[in-house]
Amino acid sequence: MLPSHLRRDIYNSVSGWEDINYVYDLQIDNTPKDRLSAIDEPLLNIVKGKVLEVGCGTARLHYEVSKRGCDYAGIDPSRKLLKQGYLKGVHELVRGVGEYLPFPENHFDTVIGGYHSFRYIDLEKGFSECSRVLKHGGLFAFTLWNYWSLNIHALLGDIKNMRLPRQPFALQNKDIICNDVFWVKNENHVLQNAGFAVTSLLSTKKWPLPRFSFLKRIANWQGYWHGTLGAFIGYDVIFICRNEKL
Ligand SMILES: C[S@@+](CC[C@H](N)C(=O)[O-])C[C@H]1O[C@@H](n2cnc3c(N)ncnc32)[C@H](O)[C@@H]1O
């Protein structure tokens, strides 16, 4: 169900995911459990009825969504990830991109984008498609990564691997489309244009300090920062929005 002509930037991001040669869920297992639950819980707390996950990958969230009595459907462009999901027994999966959702209007009660899938999606097109397929009053929740912590993370990785730092703010290059929340006002603006009202903005308090455990203990508080300032200093940023489009 991928459109035959994809814009080059969308195509680039999609092919990056098609080329993966690892088992995604095993890779995810390396992510600290408390960070994952801090990202996933706010999304899982709002699901009801028919739920669409945009950029679902291997349908990692399928089990938790179904456990809450909801009907899960997932869409993702990566055949390899969808196959890994299918082999786990999740069959409600469609191949496609968030910018062109092959579903009718007012079809879902909830739309979610787990683990930063919207980093790879053109926000203007993606949000307006989510609003179209979501019922009026339905909730939409997704996560992005704070621009600054993302870059600190990249820099620490470069230092650890003893290679020259990539260009400053490296992750905004032609290979990876990175939407950042430094301009969270911009994201809010795009959401509003698509018909969404942001009802809650949370960000995790994690910091990328893997090697310095004593600093990590001080810095990795539990709970969330709230609001725009929180999104500026937080790590992962979680948007919860209501569809107000009639
Ligand atoms: C970090 S993974 C997140 C997977 C899953 N949501 C999770 O919570 O584990 C990002 C996902 O975004 C998908 N993706 C990349 N470009 C996309 C696009 N244009 N539309 C929808 N999904 C896209 C990738 O294939 C990948 O599965």
The ligand as a Gaussian input file, in Angstrom:
#p B3LYP/6-31G(d) Opt

LIG

0 1
 C       11.958000       3.590000      16.286000
 S       10.839000       2.694000      15.292000
 C        9.389000       2.650000      16.308000
 C        8.623000       1.370000      16.135000
 C        7.461000       1.174000      17.121000
 N        6.505000       2.246000      17.035000
 C        7.904000       0.997000      18.561000
 O        7.301000       1.619000      19.445000
 O        8.808000       0.216000      18.825000
 C       10.390000       3.879000      14.044000
 C        9.446000       3.320000      13.000000
 O        9.044000       4.355000      12.110000
 C        8.852000       3.748000      10.845000
 N        8.824000       4.779000       9.782000
 C        9.857000       5.326000       9.106000
 N        9.387000       6.196000       8.178000
 C        8.035000       6.186000       8.284000
 C        6.983000       6.852000       7.591000
 N        7.222000       7.734000       6.625000
 N        5.702000       6.572000       7.941000
 C        5.426000       5.688000       8.950000
 N        6.396000       5.035000       9.633000
 C        7.674000       5.283000       9.308000
 C       10.023000       2.789000      10.728000
 O        9.841000       1.815000       9.719000
 C       10.076000       2.218000      12.140000
 O        9.299000       1.070000      12.253000

